[in-house]
Amino acid sequence: MAANRLTATLAMAGFLALGVLSPAAAEIPPDFPAWLDGMREEAAAAGISQATIDAALTDVAPVKRILERDRNQAEFKLTFEDYFGRVAKRETIAAGRKMLDENRALLDRVAAQYGVQPRFILAIWGIETRYGSVRGTMPVVPALATLAYDARRSKFFRKELVAALRMVDRNYIDLPSMKGSWAGAMGQPQFIPSSYLAYAQDFDGDGRRDIWTNRGDVFASIANYLARHGWSNDVTWGREVRLPDGFEGRLAALKRTGRSGCRAIDRMTVSKSLPEWQAMGVRRADGTDLPGRDLQASLVRSEGASGRSFLVYRNYHSILRYNCAHHYGLTVSMLADRIARR
């Protein structure tokens, strides 16, 4: 999420709802009240009003099922082929084409303003919430409080909890309406609070950044997120390729160094131009030559040595900033291609 956007995308594709779990039914750890007092102080220091803090953080307790979901995210448990098959079903592709036809004029306006091709907006929208048909039911504040209290990613989710309180404090949304996924992602684009504050758009100029019900705002928010992360509308995402025999032994020399803030990006190879990949024997999936355009591309393997291979361009990095998992990035990319292909 946000810089390391983690969404349970299978949940977004049909299993989003956890139901509203009563804090009173939760087993409260002995140190949680003291932790919550510290969280209240942190929120106040961040400028959140006492009224909002009292309304949002009273009777909050950890929710066990959220931690179970956090430990079992689909992007990391399924093979790519299983993940892709479950998320990018035929009906998802067909619905995407229908949505493209129904919203073409609006999508074209958004594309012109933000420089993001409509098929990618639709692919993300389709994967996240099945084109807006799946709505989260989990109260966001208890979800984020649970993850902020948990030691695994406490620092990250503490910031998200403060961001959620800021949304309420600024009247972007009222507390009872602030519902989303198990990880605090909201609306049709599934933005976590910090992403909403940074990237949500008021495309129709009505004074609200409504990612819950306004399609113009939804499309513009997705496009703005990608654009702000380096998207270019004069190229696509990449393509599937075929590697020459014995190429596996050359991968160590192509290993990327340094840290990007996204582990999926760090596991890609260094970037090389398409002519350089061509010279190394890499070809399109059908065996024909790569495009002659002098584009920088990195190699991605869907499943390590046993998986499919892809050369990906800079736009693919932008998709990974939406959700840092190759299963997600490849699925968005390939779904976008299928939506556009008639």
TORKOL-4160 file (C-alpha; in steps of 0.2 Angstrom, whole numbers, padded with zeros to 4 digits, m for minus):
342
<pt num="1" X="0000" Y="0000" Z="0000"/>
<pt num="2" X="0005" Y="0018" Z="m0003"/>
<pt num="3" X="0024" Y="0017" Z="m0007"/>
<pt num="4" X="0023" Y="m0002" Z="m0003"/>
<pt num="5" X="0005" Y="m0005" Z="m0007"/>
<pt num="6" X="m0001" Y="m0021" Z="0000"/>
<pt num="7" X="m0019" Y="m0027" Z="m0005"/>
<pt num="8" X="m0026" Y="m0044" Z="m0003"/>
<pt num="9" X="m0031" Y="m0044" Z="m0022"/>
<pt num="10" X="m0041" Y="m0060" Z="m0021"/>
<pt num="11" X="m0051" Y="m0052" Z="m0008"/>
<pt num="12" X="m0054" Y="m0037" Z="m0019"/>
<pt num="13" X="m0059" Y="m0049" Z="m0033"/>
<pt num="14" X="m0073" Y="m0057" Z="m0022"/>
<pt num="15" X="m0068" Y="m0060" Z="m0004"/>
<pt num="16" X="m0067" Y="m0042" Z="0002"/>
<pt num="17" X="m0080" Y="m0043" Z="0016"/>
<pt num="18" X="m0074" Y="m0049" Z="0033"/>
<pt num="19" X="m0090" Y="m0043" Z="0041"/>
<pt num="20" X="m0091" Y="m0030" Z="0055"/>
<pt num="21" X="m0083" Y="m0039" Z="0070"/>
<pt num="22" X="m0088" Y="m0032" Z="0087"/>
<pt num="23" X="m0073" Y="m0026" Z="0097"/>
<pt num="24" X="m0082" Y="m0032" Z="0113"/>
<pt num="25" X="m0080" Y="m0050" Z="0106"/>
<pt num="26" X="m0061" Y="m0048" Z="0104"/>
<pt num="27" X="m0049" Y="m0054" Z="0117"/>
<pt num="28" X="m0039" Y="m0038" Z="0122"/>
<pt num="29" X="m0020" Y="m0041" Z="0125"/>
<pt num="30" X="m0015" Y="m0034" Z="0142"/>
<pt num="31" X="m0003" Y="m0021" Z="0134"/>
<pt num="32" X="m0016" Y="m0015" Z="0121"/>
<pt num="33" X="m0024" Y="m0001" Z="0132"/>
<pt num="34" X="m0007" Y="0007" Z="0135"/>
<pt num="35" X="m0002" Y="0005" Z="0117"/>
<pt num="36" X="m0019" Y="0014" Z="0112"/>
<pt num="37" X="m0015" Y="0028" Z="0124"/>
<pt num="38" X="0001" Y="0030" Z="0115"/>
<pt num="39" X="m0008" Y="0030" Z="0099"/>
<pt num="40" X="m0020" Y="0044" Z="0105"/>
<pt num="41" X="m0005" Y="0054" Z="0110"/>
<pt num="42" X="0003" Y="0052" Z="0093"/>
<pt num="43" X="m0013" Y="0057" Z="0084"/>
<pt num="44" X="m0014" Y="0072" Z="0094"/>
<pt num="45" X="0004" Y="0077" Z="0091"/>
<pt num="46" X="0000" Y="0075" Z="0072"/>
<pt num="47" X="m0014" Y="0088" Z="0074"/>
<pt num="48" X="m0029" Y="0077" Z="0075"/>
<pt num="49" X="m0043" Y="0085" Z="0085"/>
<pt num="50" X="m0048" Y="0077" Z="0102"/>
<pt num="51" X="m0066" Y="0075" Z="0096"/>
<pt num="52" X="m0060" Y="0064" Z="0081"/>
<pt num="53" X="m0048" Y="0054" Z="0092"/>
<pt num="54" X="m0062" Y="0051" Z="0105"/>
<pt num="55" X="m0074" Y="0046" Z="0092"/>
<pt num="56" X="m0063" Y="0034" Z="0082"/>
<pt num="57" X="m0052" Y="0026" Z="0096"/>
<pt num="58" X="m0064" Y="0023" Z="0109"/>
<pt num="59" X="m0068" Y="0004" Z="0112"/>
<pt num="60" X="m0056" Y="m0001" Z="0098"/>
<pt num="61" X="m0048" Y="m0019" Z="0100"/>
<pt num="62" X="m0037" Y="m0030" Z="0089"/>
<pt num="63" X="m0047" Y="m0041" Z="0077"/>
<pt num="64" X="m0039" Y="m0058" Z="0076"/>
<pt num="65" X="m0045" Y="m0062" Z="0058"/>
<pt num="66" X="m0036" Y="m0047" Z="0051"/>
<pt num="67" X="m0020" Y="m0054" Z="0057"/>
<pt num="68" X="m0024" Y="m0071" Z="0049"/>
<pt num="69" X="m0027" Y="m0062" Z="0032"/>
<pt num="70" X="m0011" Y="m0052" Z="0034"/>
<pt num="71" X="m0001" Y="m0069" Z="0036"/>
<pt num="72" X="m0010" Y="m0077" Z="0021"/>
<pt num="73" X="m0010" Y="m0064" Z="0006"/>
<pt num="74" X="m0014" Y="m0072" Z="m0010"/>
<pt num="75" X="0000" Y="m0063" Z="m0020"/>
<pt num="76" X="0012" Y="m0073" Z="m0010"/>
<pt num="77" X="0003" Y="m0090" Z="m0007"/>
<pt num="78" X="m0003" Y="m0095" Z="m0025"/>
<pt num="79" X="0007" Y="m0099" Z="m0040"/>
<pt num="80" X="0006" Y="m0085" Z="m0053"/>
<pt num="81" X="m0005" Y="m0096" Z="m0065"/>
<pt num="82" X="m0017" Y="m0100" Z="m0051"/>
<pt num="83" X="m0018" Y="m0082" Z="m0046"/>
<pt num="84" X="m0020" Y="m0075" Z="m0063"/>
<pt num="85" X="m0034" Y="m0089" Z="m0067"/>
<pt num="86" X="m0044" Y="m0084" Z="m0051"/>
<pt num="87" X="m0042" Y="m0065" Z="m0053"/>
<pt num="88" X="m0042" Y="m0062" Z="m0072"/>
<pt num="89" X="m0057" Y="m0074" Z="m0077"/>
<pt num="90" X="m0066" Y="m0073" Z="m0093"/>
<pt num="91" X="m0080" Y="m0064" Z="m0086"/>
<pt num="92" X="m0068" Y="m0051" Z="m0079"/>
<pt num="93" X="m0061" Y="m0048" Z="m0096"/>
<pt num="94" X="m0079" Y="m0047" Z="m0104"/>
<pt num="95" X="m0085" Y="m0035" Z="m0090"/>
<pt num="96" X="m0069" Y="m0024" Z="m0093"/>
<pt num="97" X="m0073" Y="m0023" Z="m0112"/>
<pt num="98" X="m0091" Y="m0018" Z="m0108"/>
<pt num="99" X="m0085" Y="m0005" Z="m0095"/>
<pt num="100" X="m0073" Y="0002" Z="m0109"/>
<pt num="101" X="m0088" Y="0004" Z="m0121"/>
<pt num="102" X="m0100" Y="0011" Z="m0108"/>
<pt num="103" X="m0087" Y="0024" Z="m0101"/>
<pt num="104" X="m0076" Y="0027" Z="m0116"/>
<pt num="105" X="m0080" Y="0046" Z="m0116"/>
<pt num="106" X="m0076" Y="0048" Z="m0098"/>
<pt num="107" X="m0060" Y="0037" Z="m0099"/>
<pt num="108" X="m0054" Y="0047" Z="m0114"/>
<pt num="109" X="m0055" Y="0063" Z="m0104"/>
<pt num="110" X="m0046" Y="0055" Z="m0090"/>
<pt num="111" X="m0033" Y="0048" Z="m0101"/>
<pt num="112" X="m0030" Y="0065" Z="m0110"/>
<pt num="113" X="m0028" Y="0074" Z="m0093"/>
<pt num="114" X="m0017" Y="0061" Z="m0084"/>
<pt num="115" X="m0008" Y="0052" Z="m0099"/>
<pt num="116" X="m0013" Y="0034" Z="m0094"/>
<pt num="117" X="m0021" Y="0023" Z="m0106"/>
<pt num="118" X="m0039" Y="0018" Z="m0102"/>
<pt num="119" X="m0036" Y="m0001" Z="m0102"/>
<pt num="120" X="m0024" Y="0000" Z="m0087"/>
<pt num="121" X="m0036" Y="0010" Z="m0077"/>
<pt num="122" X="m0050" Y="m0003" Z="m0081"/>
<pt num="123" X="m0038" Y="m0017" Z="m0076"/>
<pt num="124" X="m0034" Y="m0010" Z="m0059"/>
<pt num="125" X="m0052" Y="m0006" Z="m0056"/>
<pt num="126" X="m0057" Y="m0023" Z="m0061"/>
<pt num="127" X="m0045" Y="m0032" Z="m0050"/>
<pt num="128" X="m0047" Y="m0021" Z="m0035"/>
<pt num="129" X="m0066" Y="m0021" Z="m0034"/>
<pt num="130" X="m0073" Y="m0030" Z="m0049"/>
<pt num="131" X="m0077" Y="m0013" Z="m0057"/>
<pt num="132" X="m0084" Y="m0006" Z="m0042"/>
<pt num="133" X="m0096" Y="m0020" Z="m0038"/>
<pt num="134" X="m0087" Y="m0026" Z="m0022"/>
<pt num="135" X="m0088" Y="m0015" Z="m0007"/>
<pt num="136" X="m0078" Y="m0017" Z="0009"/>
<pt num="137" X="m0087" Y="m0019" Z="0025"/>
<pt num="138" X="m0073" Y="m0019" Z="0038"/>
<pt num="139" X="m0073" Y="m0003" Z="0048"/>
<pt num="140" X="m0056" Y="0004" Z="0043"/>
<pt num="141" X="m0050" Y="0011" Z="0060"/>
<pt num="142" X="m0051" Y="m0005" Z="0070"/>
<pt num="143" X="m0043" Y="m0014" Z="0055"/>
<pt num="144" X="m0028" Y="m0002" Z="0055"/>
<pt num="145" X="m0027" Y="m0001" Z="0074"/>
<pt num="146" X="m0025" Y="m0020" Z="0073"/>
<pt num="147" X="m0011" Y="m0020" Z="0061"/>
<pt num="148" X="m0003" Y="m0005" Z="0069"/>
<pt num="149" X="m0003" Y="m0014" Z="0086"/>
<pt num="150" X="0005" Y="m0030" Z="0077"/>
<pt num="151" X="0024" Y="m0030" Z="0078"/>
<pt num="152" X="0026" Y="m0036" Z="0060"/>
<pt num="153" X="0023" Y="m0019" Z="0051"/>
<pt num="154" X="0018" Y="m0008" Z="0066"/>
<pt num="155" X="0027" Y="0008" Z="0060"/>
<pt num="156" X="0019" Y="0008" Z="0043"/>
<pt num="157" X="0001" Y="0005" Z="0049"/>
<pt num="158" X="0003" Y="0018" Z="0063"/>
<pt num="159" X="0005" Y="0031" Z="0049"/>
<pt num="160" X="m0010" Y="0024" Z="0040"/>
<pt num="161" X="m0021" Y="0025" Z="0056"/>
<pt num="162" X="m0016" Y="0043" Z="0058"/>
<pt num="163" X="m0020" Y="0046" Z="0040"/>
<pt num="164" X="m0037" Y="0038" Z="0042"/>
<pt num="165" X="m0040" Y="0050" Z="0057"/>
<pt num="166" X="m0035" Y="0065" Z="0047"/>
<pt num="167" X="m0048" Y="0060" Z="0033"/>
<pt num="168" X="m0061" Y="0060" Z="0046"/>
<pt num="169" X="m0055" Y="0076" Z="0054"/>
<pt num="170" X="m0055" Y="0085" Z="0038"/>
<pt num="171" X="m0073" Y="0079" Z="0034"/>
<pt num="172" X="m0067" Y="0069" Z="0018"/>
<pt num="173" X="m0078" Y="0055" Z="0025"/>
<pt num="174" X="m0088" Y="0052" Z="0041"/>
<pt num="175" X="m0082" Y="0038" Z="0053"/>
<pt num="176" X="m0097" Y="0026" Z="0051"/>
<pt num="177" X="m0095" Y="0026" Z="0032"/>
<pt num="178" X="m0076" Y="0023" Z="0033"/>
<pt num="179" X="m0076" Y="0005" Z="0028"/>
<pt num="180" X="m0065" Y="m0005" Z="0017"/>
<pt num="181" X="m0054" Y="m0021" Z="0016"/>
<pt num="182" X="m0045" Y="m0030" Z="0030"/>
<pt num="183" X="m0030" Y="m0019" Z="0027"/>
<pt num="184" X="m0039" Y="m0003" Z="0027"/>
<pt num="185" X="m0040" Y="0000" Z="0008"/>
<pt num="186" X="m0055" Y="0010" Z="0003"/>
<pt num="187" X="m0067" Y="0014" Z="m0011"/>
<pt num="188" X="m0067" Y="0007" Z="m0029"/>
<pt num="189" X="m0048" Y="0010" Z="m0032"/>
<pt num="190" X="m0044" Y="0002" Z="m0015"/>
<pt num="191" X="m0034" Y="0017" Z="m0008"/>
<pt num="192" X="m0026" Y="0016" Z="0009"/>
<pt num="193" X="m0028" Y="0032" Z="0019"/>
<pt num="194" X="m0011" Y="0039" Z="0014"/>
<pt num="195" X="m0014" Y="0036" Z="m0004"/>
<pt num="196" X="m0031" Y="0044" Z="m0003"/>
<pt num="197" X="m0023" Y="0060" Z="0004"/>
<pt num="198" X="m0009" Y="0060" Z="m0009"/>
<pt num="199" X="m0018" Y="0054" Z="m0025"/>
<pt num="200" X="m0037" Y="0055" Z="m0024"/>
<pt num="201" X="m0044" Y="0067" Z="m0037"/>
<pt num="202" X="m0060" Y="0077" Z="m0038"/>
<pt num="203" X="m0062" Y="0075" Z="m0057"/>
<pt num="204" X="m0079" Y="0083" Z="m0059"/>
<pt num="205" X="m0075" Y="0098" Z="m0048"/>
<pt num="206" X="m0089" Y="0095" Z="m0036"/>
<pt num="207" X="m0078" Y="0098" Z="m0021"/>
<pt num="208" X="m0077" Y="0080" Z="m0015"/>
<pt num="209" X="m0064" Y="0067" Z="m0019"/>
<pt num="210" X="m0077" Y="0053" Z="m0020"/>
<pt num="211" X="m0068" Y="0036" Z="m0024"/>
<pt num="212" X="m0083" Y="0027" Z="m0017"/>
<pt num="213" X="m0097" Y="0031" Z="m0029"/>
<pt num="214" X="m0091" Y="0044" Z="m0042"/>
<pt num="215" X="m0083" Y="0035" Z="m0058"/>
<pt num="216" X="m0074" Y="0051" Z="m0064"/>
<pt num="217" X="m0066" Y="0052" Z="m0047"/>
<pt num="218" X="m0062" Y="0034" Z="m0047"/>
<pt num="219" X="m0054" Y="0034" Z="m0064"/>
<pt num="220" X="m0044" Y="0050" Z="m0061"/>
<pt num="221" X="m0038" Y="0044" Z="m0045"/>
<pt num="222" X="m0031" Y="0028" Z="m0052"/>
<pt num="223" X="m0023" Y="0037" Z="m0067"/>
<pt num="224" X="m0016" Y="0050" Z="m0055"/>
<pt num="225" X="m0008" Y="0037" Z="m0044"/>
<pt num="226" X="0001" Y="0029" Z="m0060"/>
<pt num="227" X="0005" Y="0046" Z="m0067"/>
<pt num="228" X="0013" Y="0052" Z="m0051"/>
<pt num="229" X="0024" Y="0036" Z="m0051"/>
<pt num="230" X="0031" Y="0039" Z="m0068"/>
<pt num="231" X="0019" Y="0032" Z="m0080"/>
<pt num="232" X="0021" Y="0036" Z="m0099"/>
<pt num="233" X="0007" Y="0035" Z="m0111"/>
<pt num="234" X="0018" Y="0032" Z="m0126"/>
<pt num="235" X="0023" Y="0014" Z="m0121"/>
<pt num="236" X="0015" Y="m0001" Z="m0114"/>
<pt num="237" X="0020" Y="m0012" Z="m0099"/>
<pt num="238" X="0031" Y="m0025" Z="m0108"/>
<pt num="239" X="0028" Y="m0042" Z="m0116"/>
<pt num="240" X="0031" Y="m0060" Z="m0113"/>
<pt num="241" X="0047" Y="m0067" Z="m0120"/>
<pt num="242" X="0057" Y="m0083" Z="m0123"/>
<pt num="243" X="0074" Y="m0085" Z="m0116"/>
<pt num="244" X="0088" Y="m0094" Z="m0125"/>
<pt num="245" X="0094" Y="m0111" Z="m0119"/>
<pt num="246" X="0107" Y="m0109" Z="m0105"/>
<pt num="247" X="0101" Y="m0092" Z="m0100"/>
<pt num="248" X="0099" Y="m0096" Z="m0082"/>
<pt num="249" X="0117" Y="m0095" Z="m0079"/>
<pt num="250" X="0118" Y="m0078" Z="m0085"/>
<pt num="251" X="0105" Y="m0071" Z="m0073"/>
<pt num="252" X="0117" Y="m0068" Z="m0058"/>
<pt num="253" X="0127" Y="m0055" Z="m0068"/>
<pt num="254" X="0111" Y="m0046" Z="m0072"/>
<pt num="255" X="0105" Y="m0045" Z="m0053"/>
<pt num="256" X="0099" Y="m0027" Z="m0048"/>
<pt num="257" X="0108" Y="m0019" Z="m0033"/>
<pt num="258" X="0102" Y="m0006" Z="m0021"/>
<pt num="259" X="0085" Y="m0004" Z="m0013"/>
<pt num="260" X="0069" Y="0003" Z="m0022"/>
<pt num="261" X="0057" Y="0002" Z="m0007"/>
<pt num="262" X="0048" Y="m0012" Z="m0017"/>
<pt num="263" X="0055" Y="m0030" Z="m0015"/>
<pt num="264" X="0047" Y="m0035" Z="m0032"/>
<pt num="265" X="0056" Y="m0022" Z="m0041"/>
<pt num="266" X="0072" Y="m0027" Z="m0032"/>
<pt num="267" X="0070" Y="m0044" Z="m0038"/>
<pt num="268" X="0070" Y="m0039" Z="m0056"/>
<pt num="269" X="0086" Y="m0039" Z="m0067"/>
<pt num="270" X="0095" Y="m0023" Z="m0071"/>
<pt num="271" X="0088" Y="m0013" Z="m0086"/>
<pt num="272" X="0095" Y="m0015" Z="m0103"/>
<pt num="273" X="0089" Y="m0009" Z="m0120"/>
<pt num="274" X="0078" Y="m0020" Z="m0131"/>
<pt num="275" X="0092" Y="m0022" Z="m0144"/>
<pt num="276" X="0104" Y="m0028" Z="m0130"/>
<pt num="277" X="0091" Y="m0041" Z="m0125"/>
<pt num="278" X="0090" Y="m0046" Z="m0143"/>
<pt num="279" X="0108" Y="m0048" Z="m0144"/>
<pt num="280" X="0108" Y="m0060" Z="m0129"/>
<pt num="281" X="0096" Y="m0071" Z="m0138"/>
<pt num="282" X="0080" Y="m0065" Z="m0130"/>
<pt num="283" X="0065" Y="m0066" Z="m0141"/>
<pt num="284" X="0046" Y="m0063" Z="m0141"/>
<pt num="285" X="0036" Y="m0077" Z="m0134"/>
<pt num="286" X="0032" Y="m0083" Z="m0152"/>
<pt num="287" X="0050" Y="m0084" Z="m0156"/>
<pt num="288" X="0051" Y="m0068" Z="m0167"/>
<pt num="289" X="0063" Y="m0053" Z="m0164"/>
<pt num="290" X="0060" Y="m0040" Z="m0151"/>
<pt num="291" X="0054" Y="m0023" Z="m0156"/>
<pt num="292" X="0068" Y="m0013" Z="m0163"/>
<pt num="293" X="0064" Y="0002" Z="m0152"/>
<pt num="294" X="0077" Y="0008" Z="m0140"/>
<pt num="295" X="0067" Y="0005" Z="m0124"/>
<pt num="296" X="0075" Y="0000" Z="m0107"/>
<pt num="297" X="0068" Y="m0016" Z="m0100"/>
<pt num="298" X="0070" Y="m0028" Z="m0086"/>
<pt num="299" X="0068" Y="m0046" Z="m0085"/>
<pt num="300" X="0054" Y="m0053" Z="m0073"/>
<pt num="301" X="0051" Y="m0072" Z="m0070"/>
<pt num="302" X="0033" Y="m0076" Z="m0064"/>
<pt num="303" X="0039" Y="m0092" Z="m0055"/>
<pt num="304" X="0058" Y="m0092" Z="m0054"/>
<pt num="305" X="0066" Y="m0104" Z="m0066"/>
<pt num="306" X="0051" Y="m0114" Z="m0069"/>
<pt num="307" X="0040" Y="m0099" Z="m0073"/>
<pt num="308" X="0036" Y="m0088" Z="m0088"/>
<pt num="309" X="0048" Y="m0074" Z="m0093"/>
<pt num="310" X="0043" Y="m0056" Z="m0097"/>
<pt num="311" X="0053" Y="m0040" Z="m0102"/>
<pt num="312" X="0045" Y="m0025" Z="m0093"/>
<pt num="313" X="0046" Y="m0007" Z="m0096"/>
<pt num="314" X="0045" Y="0008" Z="m0084"/>
<pt num="315" X="0026" Y="0008" Z="m0083"/>
<pt num="316" X="0027" Y="m0009" Z="m0075"/>
<pt num="317" X="0037" Y="m0001" Z="m0061"/>
<pt num="318" X="0022" Y="0011" Z="m0059"/>
<pt num="319" X="0010" Y="m0004" Z="m0057"/>
<pt num="320" X="0021" Y="m0011" Z="m0044"/>
<pt num="321" X="0020" Y="0005" Z="m0034"/>
<pt num="322" X="0001" Y="0002" Z="m0033"/>
<pt num="323" X="0004" Y="m0016" Z="m0027"/>
<pt num="324" X="0022" Y="m0022" Z="m0024"/>
<pt num="325" X="0019" Y="m0040" Z="m0030"/>
<pt num="326" X="0024" Y="m0048" Z="m0047"/>
<pt num="327" X="0008" Y="m0058" Z="m0047"/>
<pt num="328" X="m0002" Y="m0042" Z="m0046"/>
<pt num="329" X="0009" Y="m0032" Z="m0058"/>
<pt num="330" X="0008" Y="m0046" Z="m0072"/>
<pt num="331" X="m0010" Y="m0049" Z="m0069"/>
<pt num="332" X="m0015" Y="m0030" Z="m0071"/>
<pt num="333" X="m0004" Y="m0029" Z="m0087"/>
<pt num="334" X="m0010" Y="m0045" Z="m0095"/>
<pt num="335" X="m0028" Y="m0041" Z="m0091"/>
<pt num="336" X="m0026" Y="m0023" Z="m0098"/>
<pt num="337" X="m0020" Y="m0031" Z="m0114"/>
<pt num="338" X="m0035" Y="m0043" Z="m0115"/>
<pt num="339" X="m0048" Y="m0030" Z="m0112"/>
<pt num="340" X="m0041" Y="m0020" Z="m0126"/>
<pt num="341" X="m0040" Y="m0035" Z="m0138"/>
<pt num="342" X="m0056" Y="m0039" Z="m0147"/>
